[in-house]
C-alpha cells in the first residue's frame, strides 16, 4: 500500500501471502497510528511472483478511509478472517414455451403425440393404445376423428355414407354430404376447430361445411388435403397418380411420384408445413420430396406417418394388419389391433 504526500509515494503497508488462499478471504485495516495514513491520499498495488495464473480473479473490496482512528483490536498480520456466508437469491429457471402440437395429428390424450389407434367396424370398437376403449359407430361407418371441440384433443367421430351423418362422440351430430362422397375432416378455416368436409369424385366438388365450395380435381385423383402453405388452415389438394401431379389449391403444383404410389404427405423436417411424399408398396420405398428416400415396409402395409415421438415432426410408420404390427422407423415396434381393424392415426 502506497501513501502519497507532497507528490511522493511511500510504502505504508506490505503483506505477503503465506501460500495459496482464496482471493476474497484476506482482510486488514490501515490506521494513522500504525501506518501513518491519516488524511494522506493512498493507492493500492499488486505485485505477483511465481505461479500467478489466476490473477484475473483477484480484486479489492471494502476499501475506505476512516475519519477517526478505529478503536478495534488490531488484526494480526497474515490473519485470515472467514468471509461471511453470502445469501444467494434463487434465480428462477427460464420457463420454456412448449412447442405447439401440429394441427394435423390425431392426439386423443392431448400430449402432443400421434396416438396408435384402430377402429373395428364389425363391433364399432375404438381402441386407442394407452388411452381408451369405446364403442361408437357401426359396420359401414368411416372413421373421421378430429379436434371438433377445439380443446387440443382428438374426438372419436364417424361418417355414415348411406345417410351423410357425421357423429362426434359426446359432442354433436350433423348431416353433411351424401352417398359416394369421401369425407375429409379438418380445420380448413384456421379457427383451431375441426369441421366436416367432403370431396365428390364424380364432379371434383369440395364442400367444407360453413367455409367454402370449390371444384378442384377429377374422378381419378386421390384427395390429399393438408397443411402445405404453413398457414393455420387446411388446404384442398389432389394427387394424380397417372402423371405424378400434386396440385394444392392456391399454393403449388409439382410433379412427384408415379402410378402405383400412395400419397403420404407430411412435415418430415420440422418446417411447420407439409411436403409431398409417396410410398411405393411394391418395393417399400418412402420418398419425401427434397428431404429423403428410405425403404421401410412392404406391399401389405398401411403407410402411416405421424408425430409418434412428440417432437413436432412426422416419422415414417406402417401398420401391418395381418399381424397387428405397428412399426415406426427408428422409434418403436408394437402389436396393437388385428386383420379386421382400420388405423385411426392419420
Secondary structure by P-SEA (a helix, b strand, c coil): cccccccbbbbcbbbbbccccccccbbbbbcccccccccccbbbbbbbcccccccccccccbbbbbccccccccccccccccccbbbbcccccccccccccccccccccccccccccccccccbbbbccccbbbbbbcccbbbbbcccccccbbbbbcccccccccccccccccccccccbbbbbcccccccbbbbbbbbccccccccccccccccccccbbbbbcccccccbbbbbccccccccccccccccccccccccccccccccccccccbbbbbccccccccccccccccccccbbbbbcccccccbbbbbccccccccccccccccccccccccccccc
